[in-house]
Amino acid sequence: MNISILLRHSGIWVSDVNYEGYKVDGIVVGHFMSFVNLKMLILSEPEIDTVTKDIEIRYIVEGSSCLLKIKNDMAVKLYFEVKKNASEISMYPLCIDTTDKIVGEIRNFDCSSGEVVCVEVDAAHLGGAYKGSFVSASTLDGAGCILPLEYGVVDTENDYSWTWFFEHFKNAFGERENMCIISDRNECIIKSVSIVYPNVPHCACIWHLWKNVCSSFKRSKKTLIDMFYSMAKAYRKEDFDKLMAKVVKVDHRVKDYLEEAGYEKWSRVHSTINRGRMMTSNITECINGCLVDARKLTIIDFLEEARLLFGSWNYKNREIASYTKDTLGRRFEEILIVNASKSSKMKVIPSFEYIFTVHEARKRYIVYLQKKTCTCGRFQHDEIPRTHAIATLKHKNVTNLHPYFSDYYRSYALEKRYEVVMVPMPDKEDWNVPEYVLDEIVWPPRYRRLAGRPKKRRKKNADEKITVNNNCCGQCGQEGHNRRTCTFFPKEN
């Protein structure tokens, strides 16, 4: 059974029950429609900016002096029961008011309060009958969990596709202070970022950069791997320079290559913005790994699987954030415990009320509690008390460490990141497709099947292949020899 409903919108309320200056539209809905589907159907009719605006649905019942608001499925059922007894379309019209979306509040979130805005982008190939690339942008929340920001499907990775993706991302996410884009050294991504975000720096994933070093300087990679990652994650320029001097002794060409790539793109201490703990693009790789099987589906089914995955993550993280009022996320609480155990062996000497000297392993560090800084660089960069700061706070008998955290880790900031809800897709029968879309003829893309069996997994580099040898001695249990050639136990005569 279908019901015809009159819509009044773009007007003003001159009193509690008088709505004037409105425009009129109409819709036809099914009797068993949900609130979400009704809302989406109403949004498709009036000229409302759905990106920045939301709607409130109200109506007036005869004999009532107040408005009734439709805000859930039960209210929709009540309205249909009232409307069922009125055969004329003009009876019980719906009055539509527009309000600002919560997205606007998120977009204007004060970055100076400690928000780290590092966005990681990456792409993955689809494995269905018609090829394409899945592109996504994501970040980490204050609890260290993955927060997807945007995702889509493009035909291939090129300048036009990435520019289109970043333009839509900028319309939704905006451009924020202390923001950066992290990805591999894909030329299309670097070029698109410079076009859409000319004032936002592009940073390189240190894992992908290291793979480039391995492919160019194969003989030195085993010696340089620890030095490279220590340089990338160093908090002080003095430590970085010492490690770079060791790299020059091994192979001076590696220094020239890294210098040409730009220290500010991969080194934490040389970066122009605070990258926080996001030195690689692991979170986008994690998303691609979770969608391996889904990427073999058709495009609509794949996008629905991605929405279900991200929606379940957001729901779980929102639920956890709701009951972490007085504590931090589990990951950072564990960091506090580890740092507290390390700080017990340090010696603290006060110099002033807020200035302390901390001795650790024949080295001294100066902690400024008022400025929330330490000469090791970790306190001000991570914006969380590290070992030297915790040792100082223990010396002052301070048990509550939370005032020394950045707002980025606090529970109210974590809840604010999950205020926007991922609205479920309605059933396909309830879709309201515009006529110009139905009239457009879309031909399938050109597709030529490659010879041979389709590959299920990507090709791994030689340094990624790990050979496992489980053969070991039956007497001593050590690898590299057997019972006959074992020299650990003396042979019996």
Protein Blocks (a to p, Z undefined) as FASTA:
>chain_A
ZZdddddehiacfbfklcghiacddddddfkbcfklmmmmmmmmmccdfklpccdddddd
ehiabdcddfbfklmmmmmmmmmmpmbfkgopadddddddfklmmmmpcfknopacdddd
dddddfbfbgcdddddddddfkopacdfbdcddfbdcfklmmmmmmmmmmmnopaehiac
dddfdfklmmmmmmmmmmbccdddfklmmmmmmmmmmmlmmmmmmmmmmmmmpcbfklmm
mmmmmmmmmommlmmmmmmnopklmpmklpcbdekjalbfklmmmmmmmmmmmmmmcfkl
mmmmmmmmmmmmmmmmmmmmmmmmkbccfklmmmmmmmmmmmmmpccddfbfkbccddee
hiacdddfknopafklmmmmnopacfklmmmmmmnopablmlmpcfklpmklmmmmmmpc
cdddddfklpccdfklmmpccddddddddedjddfbdcddfklpccddfbdcfklopahi
afklpckbccdZZ
